[in-house]
Amino acid sequence: MPNMKEIAKQAGVGIGTVSRVINNSGYVKKETREKVEKVIRVNNYVPNEIARSMTSQKNNIVAFILPNSTHLFFGELLYHVEEELFKSGYKVMICNSSQKIEKEMIYLDMLKNNRVDAVILLTNNDIEKYLDKTLPILSFDRRFTDIPFVASDNYQGGILAAQKLIKAGCKNFMFIGDDAQGDNTPVYTEVTKRRKGFIEYLNKNNFTNIVNIEYPLGDYFIGCDEVYEMIKDYPNIDGIFTVSDAVAVAAIQALQKMGKRVPEDVKVIGFDGGRSFLNLGMRLTSISQSPELIAKAIGEIITSFYAKKTIQNQIIPVTFCDGDTA
């Protein structure tokens, strides 16, 4: 079977043109593309990915371990990570762990067995003692010793939410999040800083009437009825900040069930950016993470693993996203 150089010679083009046709990347004139594709068909040419990976000791595959691939922000992030890594010649393998540590360990074994070049790990599990820190592992929203990480500026996000609710005239505040991470569990993620930034800023400004509602760690989806049971005994609350947009939507629905109007009676702010909840009938006020900037930071670290460059942790700025709910 001919190699890429021979395909290029038969088609009368350069190797780069053949590569662009095969990978469908970059501009190639229609007639040139058709000529190259014809030569490929005639020769039954298949790019030898296995041979290339054996030569380079790389598979050009990165595993992205997600706790729940149906989570809307994770879906956004996955899209942009795939786009960013593709620019550097990597393919992304999606590994949905369903928040099970045993599945995460199986996926991490792929890295040990050289089946993938690196792992992006997003987890709430107590998994640090199982990590081989000599391998190229990158964490998102979680700090492990001697493993690089990327996270949004969650603490600043909490401050932005508190500032908005104070400015809006709120007096009685509530935070709804998952299990006060790091206080009641062995797991501490960067996400808990959303609560810390929110409550600490309120306290510094002499607001102490704050209700902290917790639900089990790792429950990414909670419904209106569950939130209703959490907040029904606090009728005086007029400002709510939630750990995610999904929880903010459930809170708004629960408030409506209580006969409360949003934002007239209670103002609600979520976290993620509100982009995926336009069907709520109003624009969700939210603290916006940037999946594009997060993906760029992840891509820089992944490529640095094999370029032998100095790797630095990265905290990505968040912004206030105005809407109709606060």
N, C-alpha and C positions, 0 to 999 in steps of 0.2 A: 504494500500500500504506500502511495506517495506521501511525503511530508508536506508541510505548509509551503516550504520553499519551492517544491516542485509544482504545487498547485498554482502558486504565483507565476512561475515561469510559463506554465501552459496557458494561463489566462492573459499573460502579457502585462502583468501589474506587479506592484511591489508587495512584499510580505505584509506591510502595514494595512494595505487595502484588503487583503484576504482576511486579516484579523478583524477589521471593522465589519466586514460582511458576516463573518461567523458570529461575532458578538453583538451584531446589530447596534454598533456604537459609532458615532461620527458620521460625517456625510460621505456618501458614495453615489456617484451618478447612476441613474436607473439602468442605463445600458451596460455600465461596468459591473454593477451588482449582478445583473442577469447573466453576464458572461462568466463571472466567478462562480455563481451558483450552478451553472451548467457544468463547468469543469469539476466541481465538487461532486455533483450527481454522477457524472460519467465515471469518476474514479472511486465512487462509494467512500469518499473521504470522511472520516470521523476524527475530530480533534482528540488526541490521546491525552486526556486529562490525567490518567493514572501515571503514564510515563513522566509527564511534566512534574507531578507531585513527588514522584520518587527522586527525580533529579534535584529538585529544589528543597526537598524535605518539608514541603508545605502542601496542604490540600486546598488552600485559598477558601476555606469554609470557616465561618465563625458561628458558634452556637449562641443563641439568645434565649436564656432560660427565663420564662415569664411565669408568674404565679397564676395569671388568669388572662388568656389571650382575648377574651371578650370584653375586658375593661376598655372603655373608650379611649382614655388617654394612652394606655399601653398600646392600643392599636395605632394611634397617631405616631407614637414614638417609634414603633416597629417600622412603619412606613418610611420615616425619615432616616432611621439607622440603615435600613436596607439600601436606600438611595445613596447615602453617604459612603457606605462601605463598597458599593458597586463601583464607585469612581476609582477606588484603590485596587480593584480586581478581586474583591472578596464576594462570596455568596453567603447569604444568611440562612442558617437552619433554625427554624422556630421550634422551641421545646416548651410545651405547655406543662408546667409541673403540677398544676391543680393544687398548689400550695403543699404538696407532699414531699417531705424531705427525702424519702427513698427514691422518688423520681429524679429529684435534683442530683442525687449522688450517682445515679445511673448516667445522667447526661454529663456530669463532670468526668466520669470514667472515659468518655469518648475523647476528652482532652489528654488524659493520661495515656491512652492507647494510640495517640497521634491520628485520630480520625477527624479531628477538627484542629484548627490552628490556635484558636482562642475561645474564651467563653465570656459572655456578658451575663452577669448574674444579678437577677432581681428577686430577692427573697425576704420573707419575714421569719424564716425558720432559724433555729439555733444550730447553725451549720458550721461555724468557724472551725471547730476542732477537726472537721473532716476535710478541710481545704488543704491541698498541696500548694503552698505559696511560692514554690519554685516555678510553677507553671503560669502561662499568660492568662490570668483571670482579671476581669474588670468588674467592679461592682457599681450598680446604680442605686442611689438613695440609701446606701448602707456603708458604714465604715467597718472594715476588718483590718487588723494589724498587718502591715506589709503587703497590702493589696490596693492598687490604685482605685479611685472611685470618682464618679461624676454625680453631682446632685444639684438640684435647684436651690436657690437661697430661701429655704423654707421659713427660717426665722424672720427674715425681712417680709415675707408674705404675710405672716401673722401680724406684724406691725402695721402693714398697709391696711389689712382688714380692720384692725382696731381703730386706726386713724379715721377711716371712712365712717364707721359706725358712731364714733364720738362726734364727728362733724355733722352727722345726720341727726344728732340730738338724742341718741339712745342712752338709757340710764341703767338698764338691767340686761346683762349680757349672758350668752350661753355659747359654749363650744361643744360641738358634737364630733367625736373622733373614736379611734379604735384602741381601747384598752390602755391608754396613757403609756405608750411604749417606753420601756426602760424603767418605769416605776413599779409596775406590777408583773412584769415579765422579764426573762433573761435577755430578751431581744431589745436592742435600741437602734432605731433607724433614724435617718435624717428627717423623716416625715413628722416625728414627734415635735420638731422645732416649730411647726406651724402653731401648735397649741402653746408652746412656751413663749414664742414671740408675741402672740395675741394676749395672753394673760399677763405677762410681765410688763408689756406696754400699758395695759389698762391699770395695773397696780401702780406703776410709776406716775400715772396721771390721776391717782386717788380714786379709782374705780375698783371697789372690792366686792361688789355684788355680782359675782360671776358663778354661773353653774357650769360644771364640767361633766358632760355626759359621756360615758364610755360604753362601747359594745365590744364583743370579742375580737381580739387581734386577728386580722386576716380576712374578716368578712367584708369583702369589697362591695357587696351589694346588700343593702338593707332596704326594706320597703316602707311605704307610707304607714302601714299599721304598726310596724315595729317602732318607727320614730314617734308615732302618736303616743304609744305607751311610755316612751321615754320622756316626753315633754308635756304631757297633759296636766301634770301637777304643778306646772310653772306658768300660770296664766299671765303673770306680769312681765315676762320676758319681752323685750322690744328690739333686741339685736342679736342675731345668731350668725356665727361663723362655723363652717363645717370643714371637715378634713378633705372633702372632695366635692366636685360638682354633682356626682351621683347622689351623695348624701344630702346636698343642698336641695335637690329636686324633691327627694322624699320628705324633707323637712317642710318645704313649701306646701306639698300636698297634705301633710299632717296638720299644718296650721289652718289650711282651708277647711279641713274636717272639723277643727275646733271653732270654726266661725271667724277666724282671724283673716284680715286682709293683708296681703303683701304687695307693696311695702308700707301701706298706710299705717297698719297696726304693728307689724313686725318687719324688720329689715333683715334680709338673708344674703350672706356672701358665701360662695363656694370657693373651691381651689382646683384649678387646672386650666381655666381659660374660657369656659362656657361655650366653646365652639360646637359641642355636640348636643346641645340641649335647646336648640332653637324651636323645637316642636312643643316646648312647654307653654307656648302662647305669649311668652314674654322673654326678653333677653336676660339671661342669668348674670347677675353681678358676680365677678369672680376674680381671683388672683391667678394671673396667667403664667403658666410655665411655657417655655419655648421648646417644643420638640425638635425644631430645626437646629437651634444652638446646642441642645443636649446631644443630638446625633453627631454634630460636627466635633464636639469634644470627645465623644466616644470613638469616632473615627480616628482622631489624632492619636489617642492612646493606643488603639489597636495597631496602627501602623508603626508606632514607636517601639512596640514590643520587638519587632523583627529588624528595625533599623538601628537598634542598640542606642536609642536616644534616651535622654533623661526624661522620666515620666513624672508629670505633676498632676496632683488631684485638681479637679476643677469644680468650682461653685458657679452655677449659671444664674444670672439675674432674673428676677421675676418682675412683672408689671401689674398695675391695677387695670382691670378690664371693666369699664363702666357698663351698667345694664339697667334693667327695670326693677330689680328686686331689692335694691338698697338706695 
